[in-house]
Amino acid sequence: MPQGNTSLRAHTPKRKVRGKRLGVATASLALVVGGTVSSTFAGAQTNTPSNIAPYDANNFHNGEASASGETFRFNITQGNADIGLSYGSVMSGYRDITGRSNANALDLGVFPTLFGVEQCDGSPPILNPSTFPPKTVANSNEAGSEIAKPAEAFMPGYGQEPHGDRVGSQVATATKQPSSMAATASEDADMFFVGIIGGKSEATSSLKDHVREARAVVTAKQLKILGGLITFENPKWEAVAKSGKVTDVSGSFTFTSATTFGIPRTAEEVLMDLNELKYNIEQILGPLGAKLELPTVIVTDNKVKVTPMSFKLKDPPFGAELIKPFLQNIQPLREQYVNDQLAADCKSETDLMMADIVLGILSGSGSAEIHTGGAEAWTDDTDFSVPPVAELPPLAAQAPTPAVESIPATPDSDYTYDLESTYIPGTDGTFGTTEFDMGDTAAPTNVAKKTVVNKKAKTQPAGPINGTQAAVAKTKAGTAAVAVGLAGLLGAIGLTFGEHLRERRTRRRIP
């Protein structure tokens, strides 16, 4: 096996002063052994204009920088549902003069919302909320944010039970430099198709000597494909972005050695094995939408992303052709089954929702994904400074406002208006409608009718009234009518929504 680090790398060169240029977006991965390019198995290139101005010491903005990485993620997606968990997710960034970071050895995603709340019948949550993993967040605006405070994360307990197995540790800091750091160390995560052993992640960002820098690094002892059919030793995903006095946007995926069936392989051989494995998986499991995605370095001007090693079952063609039509044919039976289950036990709603998501994926719409590794970094020169508020000029002397003649009313001036609302319930679980009527109109048969306003304007003392005065009086009455009408409209909408919500809660909590 060749000595040294084996890598898949893409980058833009370093240089002291940045001039106007076209950024390069590239997904080319070159396998490097001892500095010699020996193989390239993916390539694409696009030109985009730079969005960062050339470096100017007299017109430099702090801007912002951000870096993120993740050790392991499992995710299922169907429609608007996105459910999953991740190990070792880190984010570090700063904006102008404020640093911020967060580290999560375990991120449960939406599981706390689904399983960490009191159930519909008042029984305890499925997962014990007191055992959820802690959140480690640092913000340089808060005292003590520069002090590292490591924390450990565990799998949550069920019901009222204590927490489960240890998942990892996490720490985050932030300073007023500005700078920030987030790091995690994770226990092993292996779901056969893709697994990572001894994973660690770290993200840092800083502003120093007119150089904005963001860096994300994810490492592990081993990266396993199909339970160790192919194994990479000491894999490393790294993304670095710098701008300002120094410019460098680069990313890489590297490893020190690799084996196939436990047999040491050269860099060229293991890449051939990996591509052959990828081809066979997608051919054999193609009807299930199986894909094995290899790490890719993508550079777009001031941003770099190193993608994870991923295994996906996405939009299965087999399901779209067979399972989806079958489910459509038995839709009435499915609906009846769901209603029966909810009637028997309202707590089954979450299980039914999860089953529906799985069926949706199997029917050709959605995905189940496993990701290992991955890093991203970017910087920007946005000016976040706020100019001081200019002093207001002194007010100029103004002429006195002429007195307004009072508007007398005739003895018979009596402005009367009625606003009535009628709520018509909806059918088939839809929202009802509310109709409004100005004046005395009869309500439809068997429909509730409520007079919201029936008010008469006060009669003013008698006196002459000209055309202008009549217009003003009419405007006042019209304004009052509009105001009262809006109040009645809002009230009726509130009643309608409340009634609909009450009906939904009644249907949800079936005794």
Backbone torsions as a table, in degrees:
resi	resn	phi	psi	omega
1	MET	NA	129.5	178.9
2	PRO	-59.2	144.2	178.7
3	GLN	-81.2	158.5	176.9
4	GLY	98.4	-177.9	-175.0
5	ASN	-90.4	133.4	177.2
6	THR	-100.0	132.7	-173.3
7	SER	-143.0	157.5	170.0
8	LEU	-116.8	114.1	-163.8
9	ARG	-137.0	145.2	171.7
10	ALA	-144.4	143.3	-177.6
11	HIS	-162.9	165.0	167.0
12	THR	-108.5	142.9	-172.8
13	PRO	-67.7	155.0	175.0
14	LYS	-77.6	149.2	172.7
15	ARG	-161.5	154.2	-172.7
16	LYS	-74.3	-46.0	-177.4
17	VAL	-120.2	131.8	-176.0
18	ARG	-94.0	125.3	175.3
19	GLY	-103.9	179.5	178.8
20	LYS	-69.0	135.5	-179.1
21	ARG	-157.3	172.2	171.6
22	LEU	-97.4	128.5	176.8
23	GLY	-71.3	152.6	-179.0
24	VAL	-114.1	123.1	174.8
25	ALA	-101.5	113.4	-175.1
26	THR	-131.9	139.1	176.7
27	ALA	-115.4	26.9	-178.8
28	SER	-83.5	134.5	-179.6
29	LEU	-118.0	118.7	179.7
30	ALA	-110.0	130.4	177.2
31	LEU	-85.8	119.7	-173.6
32	VAL	-114.8	126.9	176.1
33	VAL	-126.0	115.1	-178.6
34	GLY	60.3	28.6	176.4
35	GLY	87.2	1.8	-178.3
36	THR	-108.0	125.1	178.9
37	VAL	-73.6	125.2	-177.2
38	SER	-119.5	-19.3	-178.0
39	SER	-158.7	142.3	172.7
40	THR	-131.2	121.1	-175.9
41	PHE	-116.4	5.5	172.8
42	ALA	-152.7	143.1	179.5
43	GLY	-159.6	137.9	175.7
44	ALA	-163.4	148.3	-176.5
45	GLN	-147.6	136.7	179.4
46	THR	-139.9	142.5	177.6
47	ASN	-102.1	133.4	176.6
48	THR	-133.7	144.5	-179.6
49	PRO	-69.0	147.1	178.8
50	SER	-68.1	141.3	176.6
51	ASN	-112.2	13.4	174.7
52	ILE	-114.4	128.9	-177.4
53	ALA	-68.5	153.5	175.7
54	PRO	-57.4	149.2	-177.4
55	TYR	-64.3	131.4	177.1
56	ASP	-140.9	110.8	-175.5
57	ALA	-59.3	-29.6	-178.3
58	ASN	-86.5	-7.4	-179.6
59	ASN	-138.0	49.6	-176.8
60	PHE	-95.9	134.7	176.6
61	HIS	-110.8	143.1	178.9
62	ASN	-59.3	-38.0	178.4
63	GLY	63.0	-143.3	-179.4
64	GLU	-154.0	162.8	178.1
65	ALA	-148.5	149.0	-179.1
66	SER	-151.5	141.0	177.8
67	ALA	-139.2	145.2	179.3
68	SER	-149.1	153.6	178.7
69	GLY	-154.7	164.9	-178.2
70	GLU	-151.9	135.7	-178.2
71	THR	-81.8	-46.3	-174.8
72	PHE	-154.6	141.8	177.1
73	ARG	-147.0	136.6	169.7
74	PHE	-119.4	131.4	-173.7
75	ASN	-146.0	140.2	171.6
76	ILE	-123.0	138.1	-176.4
77	THR	-133.2	132.8	175.6
78	GLN	-152.6	117.8	-176.2
79	GLY	62.2	-127.3	178.7
80	ASN	-89.8	-0.7	-179.3
81	ALA	-86.7	134.3	179.0
82	ASP	-139.3	102.1	-172.7
83	ILE	-122.6	130.1	178.9
84	GLY	-178.4	179.3	176.6
85	LEU	-141.9	159.4	-178.1
86	SER	-139.7	152.9	173.8
87	TYR	-108.7	143.7	168.7
88	GLY	60.3	44.7	176.5
89	SER	-90.6	131.3	-178.3
90	VAL	-132.8	148.0	175.0
91	MET	-143.4	131.9	177.3
92	SER	-134.7	138.9	179.1
93	GLY	-165.6	167.6	170.5
94	TYR	-143.0	155.5	175.0
95	ARG	-137.9	117.7	-178.8
96	ASP	60.3	-95.8	-177.8
97	ILE	-120.4	10.6	-175.8
98	THR	-117.9	125.3	175.8
99	GLY	-98.1	147.9	-179.6
100	ARG	-152.6	150.6	179.0
101	SER	-160.1	159.0	171.4
102	ASN	-150.4	148.7	-177.8
103	ALA	-133.9	134.7	-179.7
104	ASN	-134.6	105.2	174.6
105	ALA	-63.5	-31.4	175.4
106	LEU	-140.7	122.4	176.1
107	ASP	-114.9	115.5	-175.4
108	LEU	-85.4	-2.6	178.7
109	GLY	61.3	-125.8	-176.8
110	VAL	-90.1	0.3	-178.2
111	PHE	-58.8	-40.4	176.6
112	PRO	-59.1	-35.5	178.8
113	THR	-70.6	-37.8	-177.7
114	LEU	-79.6	-40.4	-171.0
115	PHE	-119.3	1.1	-176.1
116	GLY	-107.7	17.0	-179.7
117	VAL	-121.2	158.9	179.1
118	GLU	-56.4	137.1	-176.9
119	GLN	-77.8	168.3	-169.6
120	CYS	-61.3	-26.2	-180.0
121	ASP	-96.4	10.6	178.4
122	GLY	88.8	-0.4	179.7
123	SER	-76.3	162.1	-177.0
124	PRO	-60.3	158.7	178.7
125	PRO	-61.4	158.8	177.5
126	ILE	-66.5	-40.7	176.4
127	LEU	-107.2	143.4	-178.8
128	ASN	-76.4	109.4	-176.6
129	PRO	-59.4	-29.4	-178.1
130	SER	-69.9	-11.3	-179.5
131	THR	-105.6	6.9	178.0
132	PHE	-64.3	148.0	-178.2
133	PRO	-63.7	147.7	-178.9
134	PRO	-73.0	159.7	174.3
135	LYS	-103.0	124.9	178.0
136	THR	-108.6	108.2	-175.8
137	VAL	-128.8	139.4	177.6
138	ALA	-128.8	139.4	178.7
139	ASN	-140.5	126.2	-174.1
140	SER	-65.8	-14.1	176.6
141	ASN	-77.4	-10.1	-178.9
142	GLU	-105.4	138.8	-178.5
143	ALA	-62.6	139.0	177.1
144	GLY	82.9	4.3	-177.8
145	SER	-68.4	-19.3	-179.7
146	GLU	-81.5	-7.3	-178.3
147	ILE	-93.1	125.4	179.5
148	ALA	-71.1	130.5	179.2
149	LYS	-129.9	84.2	-177.6
150	PRO	-60.8	146.9	177.6
151	ALA	-140.1	153.8	178.6
152	GLU	-109.6	151.6	-179.4
153	ALA	-123.7	143.8	180.0
154	PHE	-131.2	158.7	173.3
155	MET	-65.9	140.4	-178.2
156	PRO	-67.9	154.2	177.5
157	GLY	-87.4	159.6	178.7
158	TYR	-90.2	142.5	178.2
159	GLY	56.6	-119.7	179.4
160	GLN	-103.5	11.9	-177.2
161	GLU	-77.2	157.9	177.1
162	PRO	-70.2	174.5	-177.0
163	HIS	-63.2	162.9	-179.6
164	GLY	-92.7	-143.3	-175.1
165	ASP	-69.1	153.9	176.5
166	ARG	-68.2	138.7	-179.3
167	VAL	-106.9	-36.1	-179.8
168	GLY	165.1	-169.3	179.6
169	SER	-127.8	161.7	-175.8
170	GLN	-150.4	152.9	177.8
171	VAL	-156.0	148.4	179.2
172	ALA	-148.9	142.3	176.8
173	THR	-139.3	162.9	176.5
174	ALA	-153.7	141.2	179.4
175	THR	-126.9	170.5	-179.4
176	LYS	-88.5	15.8	180.0
177	GLN	-57.8	-46.0	4.0
178	PRO	-89.7	153.8	174.6
179	SER	-159.3	165.0	176.8
180	SER	-158.4	160.7	-178.7
181	MET	-149.5	142.0	174.5
182	ALA	-140.1	138.6	-177.7
183	ALA	-148.6	149.5	176.0
184	THR	-140.1	157.8	170.3
185	ALA	-130.9	126.3	-171.2
186	SER	-114.5	151.0	169.7
187	GLU	-72.9	169.2	-176.9
188	ASP	-62.8	142.0	177.6
189	ALA	-133.9	111.7	-175.5
190	ASP	-138.9	116.4	177.3
191	MET	-113.8	37.0	175.6
192	PHE	69.2	-61.1	-177.8
193	PHE	-61.1	-45.3	176.9
194	VAL	-142.2	135.0	178.9
195	GLY	-145.1	156.3	-179.6
196	ILE	-134.5	132.2	-175.1
197	ILE	-113.4	127.3	177.6
198	GLY	65.6	45.6	-176.8
199	GLY	-76.3	144.2	174.3
200	LYS	-137.8	149.1	178.1
201	SER	-139.3	147.6	178.6
202	GLU	-151.4	138.4	176.7
203	ALA	-134.1	135.5	179.0
204	THR	-135.9	153.0	174.2
205	SER	-148.3	149.0	-179.0
206	SER	-163.3	162.6	171.4
207	LEU	-127.0	118.8	-177.5
208	LYS	-151.4	128.3	177.8
209	ASP	52.8	45.8	178.0
210	HIS	62.1	29.6	175.5
211	VAL	-124.6	118.3	173.5
212	ARG	-88.2	132.1	-177.5
213	GLU	-139.3	136.9	173.8
214	ALA	-134.3	134.3	-177.6
215	ARG	-142.2	134.1	175.6
216	ALA	-130.4	133.8	-178.4
217	VAL	-136.7	130.3	174.2
218	VAL	-124.5	126.5	-178.4
219	THR	-128.8	166.1	176.7
220	ALA	-158.9	164.9	174.0
221	LYS	-76.7	-40.4	-180.0
222	GLN	-145.7	149.5	170.7
223	LEU	-122.1	119.7	-174.2
224	LYS	-111.2	138.9	175.2
225	ILE	-116.3	128.7	-178.9
226	LEU	52.3	53.9	174.7
227	GLY	68.0	16.8	178.9
228	GLY	108.2	8.6	174.7
229	LEU	-55.6	-44.5	170.3
230	ILE	-124.9	131.0	-177.5
231	THR	-129.2	129.9	174.8
232	PHE	-103.4	132.3	178.1
233	GLU	-93.5	134.8	177.6
234	ASN	51.9	52.9	176.5
235	PRO	-67.8	151.6	-177.6
236	LYS	-149.6	123.9	172.2
237	TRP	-104.8	128.6	-177.8
238	GLU	-139.7	133.7	177.3
239	ALA	-130.8	130.7	-178.3
240	VAL	-133.5	132.0	176.4
241	ALA	-134.7	127.4	176.7
242	LYS	-131.6	148.1	175.0
243	SER	-152.4	160.5	-176.5
244	GLY	112.1	-129.6	179.7
245	LYS	-61.6	-33.0	177.3
246	VAL	-123.1	136.6	178.5
247	THR	-119.5	128.6	176.9
248	ASP	-158.4	116.9	176.0
249	VAL	-124.5	110.3	-174.2
250	SER	-150.2	157.1	178.0
251	GLY	-151.6	157.9	-179.0
252	SER	-159.8	153.6	167.4
253	PHE	-121.4	122.1	-174.8
254	THR	-129.9	160.6	173.1
255	PHE	-155.3	156.7	-175.9
256	THR	-90.1	-31.7	178.9
257	SER	-162.1	171.5	-178.2
258	ALA	-153.4	156.8	177.7
259	THR	-135.5	153.3	171.7
260	THR	-125.6	123.0	-172.0
261	PHE	54.3	33.2	178.7
262	GLY	79.9	-0.3	-178.6
263	ILE	-96.7	125.6	179.2
264	PRO	-57.7	137.3	-179.5
265	ARG	-129.0	149.7	175.1
266	THR	-72.1	168.9	-179.2
267	ALA	-59.7	-44.2	179.9
268	GLU	-64.4	-40.1	-177.9
269	GLU	-67.7	-42.9	-177.7
270	VAL	-68.4	-31.5	176.0
271	LEU	-68.1	-37.8	175.7
272	MET	-64.5	-42.6	178.0
273	ASP	-61.7	-42.6	-177.3
274	LEU	-65.7	-42.3	178.8
275	ASN	-68.3	-35.7	177.0
276	GLU	-67.9	-40.2	177.3
277	LEU	-63.2	-42.7	178.6
278	LYS	-59.6	-44.2	-179.3
279	TYR	-63.7	-46.2	-177.6
280	ASN	-65.3	-41.6	178.9
281	ILE	-60.7	-46.0	-176.6
282	GLU	-72.5	-24.1	175.9
283	GLN	-78.9	-46.5	-176.2
284	ILE	-71.6	-44.2	-177.1
285	LEU	-100.4	17.3	-179.4
286	GLY	-56.5	-41.0	178.8
287	PRO	-60.3	-22.4	177.6
288	LEU	-93.1	4.3	179.6
289	GLY	73.8	28.1	-176.5
290	ALA	-73.6	137.4	176.9
291	LYS	-143.4	136.6	172.0
292	LEU	-110.1	113.6	-177.0
293	GLU	-105.1	127.7	-177.3
294	LEU	-88.8	156.2	178.2
295	PRO	-56.5	137.0	-178.5
296	THR	-133.8	138.7	177.0
297	VAL	-100.8	122.1	-178.8
298	ILE	-120.9	117.7	179.6
299	VAL	-114.2	123.1	177.0
300	THR	-128.1	90.2	179.0
301	ASP	56.8	-98.3	-175.1
302	ASN	-100.0	15.9	-178.3
303	LYS	-134.5	141.7	177.1
304	VAL	-134.6	140.3	178.9
305	LYS	-135.1	129.8	174.6
306	VAL	-110.4	111.3	-172.2
307	THR	-75.9	158.1	-179.6
308	PRO	-79.0	170.2	166.1
309	MET	-81.2	123.4	-170.0
310	SER	-132.0	145.2	169.9
311	PHE	-122.2	129.4	-174.4
312	LYS	-133.5	143.4	164.5
313	LEU	-114.5	104.6	-169.8
314	LYS	-128.6	128.9	176.8
315	ASP	43.9	62.9	-175.9
316	PRO	-57.0	121.1	177.7
317	PRO	-60.9	-36.5	179.3
318	PHE	-58.6	-42.4	-179.6
319	GLY	-67.3	-39.7	-180.0
320	ALA	-65.5	-31.0	-176.6
321	GLU	-85.8	-33.3	-173.7
322	LEU	-117.6	-51.9	-172.8
323	ILE	-70.7	-42.6	-178.5
324	LYS	-59.9	-49.3	177.5
325	PRO	-60.3	-37.8	179.6
326	PHE	-63.1	-44.8	179.4
327	LEU	-64.6	-35.1	178.0
328	GLN	-66.6	-35.5	-179.5
329	ASN	-70.1	-30.3	-178.0
330	ILE	-103.5	18.4	-177.4
331	GLN	-55.4	-44.6	177.9
332	PRO	-59.3	-38.4	178.4
333	LEU	-67.3	-38.6	177.9
334	ARG	-62.4	-45.0	-178.9
335	GLU	-63.3	-41.0	178.6
336	GLN	-64.6	-39.8	178.3
337	TYR	-62.9	-44.5	179.1
338	VAL	-61.4	-45.1	-179.9
339	ASN	-62.5	-39.7	179.7
340	ASP	-65.9	-41.3	-179.7
341	GLN	-65.8	-41.1	179.4
342	LEU	-68.4	-34.7	178.5
343	ALA	-67.6	-35.5	-179.9
344	ALA	-75.8	-37.3	-177.7
345	ASP	-158.9	111.1	-177.6
346	CYS	-65.3	-19.8	-178.9
347	LYS	-69.3	-12.9	-179.6
348	SER	-77.2	-2.4	-176.4
349	GLU	-60.2	-43.6	-178.8
350	THR	-65.2	-43.6	178.5
351	ASP	-61.8	-40.9	178.8
352	LEU	-64.5	-37.5	178.5
353	MET	-64.9	-44.3	179.2
354	MET	-62.9	-41.2	178.3
355	ALA	-63.1	-37.6	179.2
356	ASP	-65.2	-37.5	177.8
357	ILE	-64.9	-45.0	179.4
358	VAL	-62.0	-44.4	178.2
359	LEU	-63.1	-35.6	177.9
360	GLY	-63.2	-41.0	178.1
361	ILE	-65.5	-46.8	-178.9
362	LEU	-63.2	-26.1	-179.3
363	SER	-87.2	10.6	171.5
364	GLY	97.5	16.2	-179.3
365	SER	-138.5	92.9	-179.8
366	GLY	140.4	-173.8	-176.9
367	SER	-155.7	155.1	169.0
368	ALA	-123.3	125.1	-170.7
369	GLU	-132.0	142.6	173.7
370	ILE	-123.4	124.8	-179.5
371	HIS	-122.4	136.5	173.0
372	THR	-125.0	129.5	-179.8
373	GLY	76.3	-173.4	-179.6
374	GLY	122.2	136.6	-178.5
375	ALA	-147.8	153.2	-177.6
376	GLU	-149.7	143.3	178.9
377	ALA	-151.9	146.3	177.2
378	TRP	-159.4	158.8	175.5
379	THR	-135.6	164.0	179.8
380	ASP	-154.3	153.3	-176.8
381	ASP	-106.0	25.8	179.5
382	THR	-55.3	137.0	177.9
383	ASP	-90.1	110.2	-179.2
384	PHE	-98.4	3.4	-179.7
385	SER	-69.5	148.1	-178.7
386	VAL	-113.0	119.5	179.7
387	PRO	-65.0	150.0	179.5
388	PRO	-64.0	149.0	179.7
389	VAL	-73.2	126.8	-178.9
390	ALA	-68.7	145.0	178.9
391	GLU	-68.7	141.2	179.3
392	LEU	-74.9	136.8	178.2
393	PRO	-65.6	153.0	179.0
394	PRO	-62.1	144.5	-179.5
395	LEU	-68.5	133.2	178.1
396	ALA	-74.6	151.6	178.7
397	ALA	-63.4	134.0	-177.7
398	GLN	-114.2	148.3	177.5
399	ALA	-69.3	146.1	179.5
400	PRO	-60.4	142.4	-179.2
401	THR	-73.4	126.7	-179.6
402	PRO	-63.8	146.2	-179.8
403	ALA	-67.3	143.4	179.9
404	VAL	-97.6	125.8	-178.5
405	GLU	-67.0	134.1	178.8
406	SER	-66.2	153.1	-175.0
407	ILE	-110.7	102.3	177.5
408	PRO	-76.4	160.6	-179.5
409	ALA	-117.5	155.5	177.4
410	THR	-75.8	159.3	-178.7
411	PRO	-58.2	-29.4	-175.5
412	ASP	-100.0	10.7	-179.4
413	SER	-72.9	109.1	-175.2
414	ASP	-142.2	94.1	-175.0
415	TYR	-86.9	116.3	-175.7
416	THR	-122.0	137.0	176.9
417	TYR	-145.1	145.4	177.6
418	ASP	-122.8	136.2	174.7
419	LEU	-124.4	118.3	-179.1
420	GLU	-119.5	142.5	178.6
421	SER	-119.7	142.9	179.8
422	THR	-128.2	121.1	178.7
423	TYR	-97.7	124.1	178.5
424	ILE	-112.2	110.2	-177.4
425	PRO	-57.2	148.9	176.9
426	GLY	-82.7	171.1	178.4
427	THR	-120.6	157.2	177.9
428	ASP	57.9	35.7	175.1
429	GLY	77.9	10.9	-179.2
430	THR	-89.6	165.8	176.1
431	PHE	-65.4	144.9	173.2
432	GLY	-78.4	179.7	178.4
433	THR	-124.8	153.0	178.8
434	THR	-123.5	124.3	179.8
435	GLU	-106.2	143.9	-179.0
436	PHE	-119.2	146.0	-177.8
437	ASP	-141.9	127.8	174.8
438	MET	-90.5	113.2	-179.5
439	GLY	116.8	177.1	-177.0
440	ASP	-89.1	101.5	177.4
441	THR	-124.5	149.7	-177.4
442	ALA	-78.4	142.1	178.8
443	ALA	-78.6	148.8	176.6
444	PRO	-59.8	156.4	-179.0
445	THR	-63.7	138.3	177.4
446	ASN	60.3	24.0	178.1
447	VAL	-122.7	134.1	-178.1
448	ALA	-65.0	137.5	179.4
449	LYS	-133.0	127.1	-175.3
450	LYS	-129.2	127.1	175.6
451	THR	-82.0	113.7	-178.9
452	VAL	-79.1	-43.8	-177.5
453	VAL	-137.3	135.6	171.6
454	ASN	-147.9	84.7	-167.7
455	LYS	-127.6	141.1	178.1
456	LYS	-113.0	139.3	178.2
457	ALA	-70.9	147.1	178.1
458	LYS	-66.3	141.8	178.3
459	THR	-85.2	127.5	-178.8
460	GLN	-92.4	165.0	179.4
461	PRO	-56.5	150.6	-178.3
462	ALA	-68.0	154.2	178.8
463	GLY	170.2	167.3	-179.3
464	PRO	-68.1	152.3	178.1
465	ILE	-142.2	128.2	179.7
466	ASN	-94.5	-178.2	-177.1
467	GLY	-64.0	-42.2	-179.9
468	THR	-62.7	-43.6	-178.9
469	GLN	-64.2	-37.6	178.9
470	ALA	-64.2	-39.5	179.5
471	ALA	-64.2	-42.4	179.2
472	VAL	-62.4	-43.6	-180.0
473	ALA	-62.6	-41.6	-179.8
474	LYS	-65.8	-37.3	178.2
475	THR	-63.3	-42.3	178.9
476	LYS	-61.4	-44.5	-179.9
477	ALA	-64.2	-40.8	179.5
478	GLY	-64.9	-40.0	178.9
479	THR	-62.2	-43.3	179.0
480	ALA	-63.2	-40.1	-179.8
481	ALA	-63.3	-43.0	179.2
482	VAL	-62.6	-44.1	-179.2
483	ALA	-61.0	-47.7	179.8
484	VAL	-65.9	-37.3	179.0
485	GLY	-62.3	-43.7	177.5
486	LEU	-61.6	-41.7	179.2
487	ALA	-61.8	-43.2	178.4
488	GLY	-64.8	-39.6	178.9
489	LEU	-61.1	-48.0	179.8
490	LEU	-61.9	-41.5	179.4
491	GLY	-63.1	-43.0	-178.8
492	ALA	-65.6	-40.6	177.2
493	ILE	-61.3	-42.7	177.9
494	GLY	-59.8	-45.0	179.1
495	LEU	-62.7	-41.6	-179.7
496	THR	-61.9	-47.8	-179.3
497	PHE	-64.6	-40.2	179.5
498	GLY	-62.5	-43.3	179.2
499	GLU	-62.8	-41.8	179.0
500	HIS	-64.4	-42.3	179.4
501	LEU	-62.9	-41.0	179.1
502	ARG	-61.8	-41.2	179.5
503	GLU	-64.1	-40.0	179.7
504	ARG	-65.3	-43.2	179.3
505	ARG	-64.4	-34.9	178.7
506	THR	-65.9	-41.2	179.2
507	ARG	-69.2	-34.9	-176.7
508	ARG	-70.2	-42.5	-177.0
509	ARG	-96.0	74.1	179.6
510	ILE	-78.7	125.9	-177.6
511	PRO	-66.0	NA	NA
